[in-house]
Amino acid sequence: MNTVQKNNNITKSQMQELLENNQEKLGLSEKNLRKLIKSVRSHGISRQMRKVFYQECLKKIERNEEKQEGKFKHLIKEDRISIEILHTAGFNNSFIGAFVDKDRSSIKREIDKNVIEYWDMNSTKSPYKEKGQINIKYYSSEKAQKNAEENKLKNRKKCKLDRYKNLRWSVVALLKEKTIDYSPDVIANLSKEGKIKDAEASIGTNAIYRAVKARKYGLTINDLPHKRGYYKKQDNNPHTQTKEISEKKKEISIEVMPEKIKNKETDTHFEGDIIIGVAKRTHNTLITLVNTASQFTFVRRSENKTGQATVETLDKLEEEIPELSKIIESLLLDNGVEFSKIEEMMKSVKGKNNKRFQVYFTHPYASYERGCNENKNRLIRRYFKKGKLVEKLSDEEILNIARKINNMPRKALGYKTPLEVFESNLKKKGLNTDFLDIYRIKLPKCLVA
């Protein structure tokens, strides 16, 4: 920072030049600029006062503060320090107000509220006598800042969860209910739509997150569905590049997939993948099939990570759902070994000449091309952690995982559940939806049906 030497004098012309050249950085309006120039050129400001003011201008220019938007401006810590220095140097309230862009009456109130009084040691009057006692008033920026922060907290409106008992009870109950795993965003939307019974008001997402962060009402981060905070993903690894599709799969690659499927204009398109527990040796896996239109997810156990095991799993699924070929018309898969038996996967159990669905493949190392499926796999990992054997999951536990995911309201679906949207799409086509009965769950008591 530029400094002024002790013996150097700041002339009136230097002071005026500094103000005019740095008007924008100092945040001065035309009116305040003229007022300050007129004051520094008058005889009312001494050389010593000019030095002090010059230093304050240099400090403010170096800070280069962003201008606050809006009609009104609050004093910040740096403004209060400037008020303290200029007031002590002998500048009047009007001059200080022009410098910090406040009215002189506001500066007077700020100083009067935050003064520290002490007895003048040079006074001949006794400090113990009220009458005639001489006190020196000293404005303290530290005291002023502390009082401002306390008043801000004191005047803050109480959270709705503190004010409304029924709303608080319902929000806590929904967060702790493990059969549904509703996120704060979903709970906030339910309250806005009036689906929470006897709730006195609606609640925002951020208010719920603040309550969890502050550990209020017995809530902790473990009560959130993901049990952790989300962080913005860094730039992708530059060494990871999308590779070309093999000659064998070029005719059924994502490059030749119809545009209506890519644009999600059809509700019969699915994306598939597998989830493994332990990579070493041969173990059971989970096959996930996700409908891109409704985000409905089938989760099925597979004997191992082989092409034959995948074909057998798809055969069982078709036997359970006779109209599967009308529900799944196209399926996008990755290039894993578990999806190597292409012809067998597309062949229906009803006959050799019958086709089950059309299979397409993504580019190698391009999981983002199956974004919907990857998102659901991440949700499944909430309940099935890496390193855990699929063999330890019972069929009922796997079904419960699918129930939770398919009954979780999604923002992309207008806060409808995947089950609701998927069932609605099937009914429009006149298809049987009885196989969806096993995915239904009971709503908590605090929700309106």
CORURKA-V120785 format. One line per field, one symbol per residue. burial: # if it has 9 or more other C-alpha atoms within 8 Angstrom, else .. A space follows every 10 residues. Layout:
# CORURKA-V120785
burial = ???
This chain:
# CORURKA-V120785
burial = .........# ....##..#. .##.##.#.. .##.###.## ....#.#.## ########## #......... ........## ########.. #.#######. ####.###.# #..##...#. .......... ..##....## #..##..... .........# #..#.###.# ##.##.#... ####.##### ##.###..#. .####.###. ###.##..## #.###..... .......... ....#...## .###..#... #..#..#### ###.####.. ..######## ########## ##.####.## #.###.##.. ..###..### #####..##. #...#####. ...####### ####..#..# .###.##.## ##.....### .......##. ########## ..#.#####. ###.###... ..#..#..#. ......#..
